[in-house]
Amino acid sequence: MKFNFTKKIFLNLLFVSSSILFLASCNNDDDASAVVEQSIVTADLSKFDLSDGTEVNGGKVWSQTFTADTELNIGIFNFNHNGSQYWTGFTVTNSSDNTDHLNTDDGWFGSQYGTMPKGGADGEGTPFLVSYADITGPDEYLEKGEEITPKNFTSIVKINDIANKYKAKSVKLAISPWPYYGALNGDQYAKKFVKGDYFAVNIYGVSANNQITTEKPVTHYFVDFRNAVGNISTTWQDVDLSSLGEVKYLLFILETTDVGQYGPNTSAYFTMDKLKVEKL
């Protein structure tokens, strides 16, 4: 099927808190690094410096989140980031806020940064990645061997090490509060999920020559009501990425059954930690 992703920019992303620090472009290799355990390399956020971060509900967010022409590098990993009046791609936060902001004074304006586990995989209040991603309706997939242009996608991770080759290993994923409460109760954009609905992320491997590596992506369901309405996990989930094989990039694209006249309605956020690749 032809793939036609939607970059659904919510109007409230145009909100810019007066506390945002517009600092110079920076590279975060000194702030955080990759932990190497034998041949396994992990994106380590435990050393990410948020001391000068912008205050948000429950903690801080990377000070460069709304700054243009900045890179988010963590060890060998480059997490795509685009900042200006709003941001897309990835940023880092330690927010412990997982409450529903639908009926608060500023809605979700300053509360895009939480995760339902209330912190990274290392515990409440520890740093993690939050992504504002591309999102599609059901059954829109990239095909094996299809050549893509990485810069055209929002939530993509590049392995910067040119001296070695790597295969995908694993990642921890958790649902963000905005899509969680949207699926649970509905909101100003999204409907309350019923039987048959789901919200998932499709993870693709991309080779050094920019081609999709496998017949199918790795799919993780944040909300899975395909067969019956059930509970929505609020904890970090381990996701095996080894089937993607050797990769230069990892591409994350959200998928939802809640699609309206103007495209997907589910809030296009997810959270991530402990990305691992294996050196070949």
Buried (B, 14 or more C-beta within 10 A) or exposed (E): EEEEBBBBEBEBBEBBEEEBEEEEEBEBBEBBBBBEEEEBBBBBBEBBBBEEBBBBBBBBBBBBBBBEEBBBBBBBBBBBBBBEEBBBBBBBBBBBBBEBBBEEEEBBBBBBBBBBBBBBBBEEEBBBBBBBBBBBBBEBBBEBEEEBEBEEBBBBBBBBBEEEBBBBBBBBBBBBBBBBBBBBEBBEBBBBBEEEBBBBBBBBBBBEEEBBBBEBBBEBBBBBBEEEBEEBBBEBBEBEBEBBEBBBBBBBBBBBBBBEEEBBBBBBBBBBBBBBBBBE
